[in-house]
Amino acid sequence: MIRMIEIIVYDPDKHYETVKELMKELTSFWGQEFHEEQFRESLNRRVSDEANKNGIILAQKDGKILGMIMGEIVFQQSIGSFGRISNFIVKQEARGMGIGKKLIEGIIDFFVNNNINRIQANARNMNKEGRLYLKYGFKPLYYVLETKLDMDYFTKSY
């Protein structure tokens, strides 16, 4: 019997270690350092927030978590409420199985169920997750630029 991909909501009592490993994989992929205490605090903040407690969506097959996506309802005085997607990852060995598509559909359902009609998502690679977002009607709005400052920053000439 072929098992289907199941979309579930994060349960801190069952899924913390697996979600932590996914986050470690994601931060490593982007060349960033994983900080467990910050991650744990972020998860605790989300699950204690009534509006966002169901915004961590996981994909599982045969009881094994294969991916996650996080959604958060944000309010900004100038523009009102909107949804923001972050921390989207599918395990390397599970890519190409439609899991990313199911995760995006799951997080869109979360926002629709919370009467959010505008969603933002960052894509670091337009040929990968960016292309998937485009299939769901997302459009590029602006570019985010970043620099890392070091101790020699102010002595450099630009």
Secondary structure, DSSP 8 states (H G I E B T S, - for coil): -----EEEE--HHHHHHHHHHHHHHHHHHTT----HHHHHHHHHHHHHSTTTTT-EEEEEETTEEEEEEEEEEEEETTTEEEEEEEEEEE-GGGTTSSHHHHHHHHHHHHHHHTT---EEE--S-TTTHHHHHHHTT-------------TTGGG---
